[in-house]
Amino acid sequence: MPIHVVGLGIDPENLPEHSLEVVEHAQVLFGGKRFLDFFEGHPAEKIPIVSPLEPVLKKIAEKHAKGLMAVVLADGDPLFYGIGARLIERLGPEEVRVYPNVSTLQVAAAKLKIPWQDIACVSLHGRNDYGPLFSAITRSDWTAVFTDEKNIPSAIAQAILDKGGENFAVWVLEDLESDKENVRKLSLAEAGRTSFSKRNTVLLEKTTPPEVPLGLGTPDNLFFHENGPFTKGPIRAAALAALRMAPDSTVWDLGSGCGVMAVEASSLTRGRVFAVEKNMDRVNAIRENIRRTGAYLVEAVYGTMPKCLDDLPDPDRVFMGGGLGHGGDVLAEACTRLRPGGRIVTNLVLLESLSRAKKIFTSMRWPFFITLVQASQSGELAGNIRLEGLNPVFVMGADKPK
């Protein structure tokens, strides 16, 4: 007998007849406390679904193995950030029957009268990583966020403000389809100091585009850099191509300067991007460029390498700009932390630095490549145009064996 996973939608009182019939025949009911209380008079054994989920999944599997009619009561649609996927993964698709219902997102979109097929969706339920949220708001005009007792609307609003985000309205929908229903539109600052019902859903509306459109090939003059060193456009293009990032890559940009590589890299991944810099003025420049471009996925990290790398997640891609200098230890540490199958790329100007990097990669028996990039950019001279040469740069990359 399969496990039955019933979506209760927003209002269990409006459960479709075929779903209600499944619940009525249950010998065991699994669900959150609120759902089990709704079926208080049901004769079935009732087992609450609480965190952590693994022991609950084990109990569900045990009841299933005994051939009992087990029904799992799920919120909204069981396959939309719900328990349905976990059960199918554990028991196999042939052992699970899903009864879908209206999701919170559908109801929220109906309340706001917006089409929901293009809304990015992020669940922060039981999660500590805001990376998926920052990725979503970077790319989407509307983002739905499913909250929990820790990741509440005010915390979400403050996290975006801390990134320099200002161009969002926060829609908070509380106690949907109940007599306490409340739909509010607030600024990030207002949402950051407001309390809400525990039953809430957040929709973030991008009200204006960023000052500088995020993407590859951003003109150098649109970045904030206070005349400090930074990777020029043609060199960025070559280095980013050399990194060959995957859609979910975690990226380190070491010695980030004003963060131009990290900012453009964030347009190529939904993973995480860390811009590491030891100069506080440059860290502030990174944050300003995040604000200008809306590259909220980038996290500026202030510290001295390699020690400050200890708390970062292992990368899939590493970029080192500005040459090695005294960074041989940093390169070695980055190679150690790089995940198997990952790639490291470094821009080098000095032949001595190129030789040092070659020795490091050769000693580890990593396959490497070198590309010399020589580019010129147009500039005015006596009312006409000339080409001004940029410094030649060696773009060197190596792959860590799997």
N, C-alpha and C positions, 0 to 999 in steps of 0.2 A: 504494500500500500504506500503510495507516495506521501511525502510531506506536503501539506496544503499551506500556502503562504497567501494570506488574504490582506489586500490593501484596504484600509478603513477610510481612505480619503480624508477629507477635512472634518466631516460630520458622520460619525458611526451610525447615527439614527437614519441616515439615508443610504444605508448599505444596499447594493443591488440584491435582488431576490436570490439569484444563484449563489452569491457569496454568503448571504445570510444562512442559506440552507447548509452550506459547508460548515459554518461555525456551529450551527445547531447540532450537527452530528458528531462534533469533536469529542474525543475521550480525554484529550490533553490539550490545554490552551497555553500557549506561550505568548507573552506580550509585555509591554511596559505597564507600570502600575495603573496609569490612567485608563488604558484599554481593558485591563483585567477588571478594574472596578466597574467599567461600563457593563460588563457581562457578569456582574456579581452573582446573579441568580443561576448562572449556568452550572450544571452538575459536574462538569469536567474537572479533572485535576488542573490546577492553575500554577504555572511556574513563571515567575517574573523574569524578564530580560533586563539584566543589569550589566554594568561594566565591571570587569573585562568580559568580552564577548566569548572568548574561547571556551570557558566552562559551560556556558549556555549552549553553544553549538554541540558540545559533547553530549549534553543531556538530550538535545533534540535528536541526535543520531542514535542514542540508546533507545529512546521511545520508538523511533522508526524501525530499529532492528527487532523490537518486540512485536511489530505488526499493529501497533495501536494507531488509531485515527488521531494524528497529531496535527494541530492547526496553529500556525504562527500568525499572530495579529501584527500587521506592519502599518506604519504611518504612511499615508498618501499612497504612492505607487511603490510596491516592494522592490522594483528594479530601477528606481531612481534614487540613488544614494541610500538604498535600503538594504535590508538583510537578505533579500532574495539572491543577490549575486554570491554572497558568502555561502549560502546553503547549496546553491548549484555547484559551486567550486568544490565543496566538501563532499557532497553526496552524488554528484553527477546529474545532468539535466533530465535524465529519464526518471529520477527519483523525486523530483520536485515539480509541483503544479502551482502556478502563480495566477492569482486573480487580481488584475490591475484595477486601480481606481484613480480618481483625480489627484494629481500631485499639488503640493503647496505652490509650486511655481505657476501652474496653470491658473490657480485661483488668484494668486497675486497679480499676474498679468491681466486677468480679467478686471480686477479692481482698478488697476491703473490704466486700463484700456489701451494696452500696447501689445503688438504681436510678440510671441515669446520664442519663435524659432531661432532668432539670432541672439538671444540672451545667453551670455556666458554664465555657467553655474559652478559654484565653488562650495564645498562643504567643509566647514571648520569644526564640525562635530567631533570631539575627541582628538583634535589635532593641535599641534603647537607651531606648525610651519605655516607662515603667512605667504610663502613663495607663490603657491597657486593663485592666491588672491591678487597679489601684485601683478602676476602674469596676465590674469584675466582683465583687470582694469586698465592695463597698458594697451590691450588690443581691442577692447570692446566698449561700445557706447553704453551698454546696460550690462550689469553683473548682478546676479542673484547670489546671496550668501546665506547659507544655512548655519545657524548659530548654535551655541550650547551655553551652559552656565558660566563658562569662563570666557569664551569668545562672544561677548555681548556686543550690541550695536555701538555702545560708547567706546569700547576697546578697538573695534574695527575702525571707527572714525578717527581715533587718535593715532592708530598705526599709519593711516594714510596721511594725516597731517604731519607726522614725524618724517615722512618721506618727501615732504614739500608739496604734496598734492593739495590743491585748493579748488580745482574745477569740477567738483562733484556735489550733487545733491544726494541726500540720504533719505530714502523712503523706508520707513519702518512700519510693517503691518503686524498688528498685535491681535491675538485671539480671533483669528479669522473664522467667519461663519458662526460666531457666537454673539450673545447679546452684549458682550464686552468689546466687540470688534472696534479697532481704532486704526486708522491709516493716517500717517503723518509724513510730511515732507520737511526736512530740516537741512541746514547747512552742516558741514563737517564739524564746525566748532560747536553748534547747538547740540548735535547728536553726541558729541564727546562729553557733554556735561548733563545729559538727560538719562533718567532711569526708565526702563521699559518692562512690560510684562515678560515673564519667562517664555511664553509661547509667542515667539516673534520670528519674522523673516525680514531680511534686509535686501533692498534693491538699491544699487548704486547707479546713479545716472550721471554720465559725463556731460556736463553742461556746456563746456567750451573745449575746443581742441587745444593741445599744448602749443606753446609759443613756437617751437621748432618741431616739425613732423619727424617722428622717430622712423629711422630706416637707414639703409646703406647709402653712402655717398653724400652725407651731410656736409655742406660747405664749411671749411675750417673756421670762417669768420663768425659762424653762428654758435660756436662753442665758447664758453667762458674759460679763459686760460691765463689771464694776467701776464701775457707775453712770456709765460714759462714754457719749458719744452713739452711738446706733445707730438703724437704720431700723425703726420700729415695724411690727407685723404688718399692719395695713390698708394702710400705704404700701408695704410689701414686696410685698403681693399685687398692687397696682396696677402697680408697677414691673416685677415679673416678668412680668405679663401683657403689658405694653407691649414687653418685650424680644422676645417671640414666638420663643423659642429652638427650633432644630431639634434632632433627636436627637443629632447629632454636632457641635454648636456648640462652638467654642473661645471661652471667655468671659473677659473682664477685668473685675474688680471693683476700681475705682480709688478709693483712699481708703477702704479696706474697713472701717476701724474694728475691731470685734470679729468681722467676717466673716459676719454673719447673712445678708446677701444672697448671698454666695458659697456658703454652706452650702445654702440652699434652692435656689439655682440648680442645684447639682450633682444634685438629684433629678430635673431635667428634661433632662439631657443625658448622653450617654456620651462626650462629647468631653473637653476639659480646662478647668478653672476655676482662674484665678489671682487670689488675693486680695492686692492690693498695698497696703502700709501702711508709713509712714515712722516710726511710733512703736513702739518695741520692746515696750513693755508691751501694746499692742494686738495686735501680732503674736503674742505669747504667748497672748492671749485667743483669737485665731483658731485657734491650734493646740489650745487646750483645747476649743473648740467642735467642731473636727474630731473630736477624741477622743470627746466626748460623743455625737455624732450618728452616728459612723462614716462621715462624709462624706470618705472617703479620697481621692476624686478632686480635692479642693481642695488647691491648693499655695499656702502662705503665702509671699509675696515681701516681704522687708524691703529698703526703699530709698527714695530720693528721686526723685520723678517730675519730668520725663519721662525722665531718664537711665537709671533702672533698668528701663525698658521695653525697652531695646535688645535684651536677650537673650531676650525672650519671643516665642513664635510669634505671627504676625498673628492678630487676633481676628475672629470672625464677629459677636460681640455685645460691647458695652462698656456697663458701668454706672458712673456717677459719682454718688456720694452726698455729702450734706453741703454742696451748693452749690458754686459755682465758686471763691469766695474769690479767691486769686491763681492759680487753676487754668486761666486762659485758654490758657496755653501747653500745659498737659496736655491740654485738650480738643482743641486744634488737632493735637497729636501723635497723639492717639487717632484722630482723623478721618483723618489721613494713613495710619496703619497699618491701619485697618479694611479688611477685604476687600470688594471690590465686591459689592454686594447685601446688605451687612451693615447692622446697626442699632445706633445708640448711644442710650442713655437716660440722662438726668440728672435727679436730684431737686433742685429749687431752692426756696428759701424767700424770698429777697430779689428784689424787682422789678428791681433793678439787675443781678443775676446773670441773671435771665430775659432782660433786654434784651441783655446781652453774648452769651449763647448764641444768641439769635435773629440777631444780627448775623453771628456766625461761620457759622451754617448758611445764612443768606441770601447771604453772600459766595461760598459754594461752590455755591449754587443747588441745595441739597439740600431735598427736601420734608420738612417737619417737622410735628409736632402738639404740642399742649399740653393737658394735662388737669389741672384743679385738684381735688385730693383733700382733702376736709374730712371727718374721721372723729371719732367720739367712742366712748369705751370706758366700760363700766360700772365703778362704784366704790361703796364703802359710805359712807354719811353718816348718822350718828345712827340706826343700826340699819336704815336703809333703803338704797335704791339710787339713785344719780344717774349721769348721763352726764358724763364728763370729756372735754372737747374736746382733741384733739391739734392741734398747729400745722398750719395749711393748708400744703400742699406742691404746687408745680407739678411734675408729671411730664412732662418734655419729651423727645421722641424725634425722631430723624431717620434717614432711610435713605440710604445711599451708593449712587448710581447704579451699575448693573452695567456 
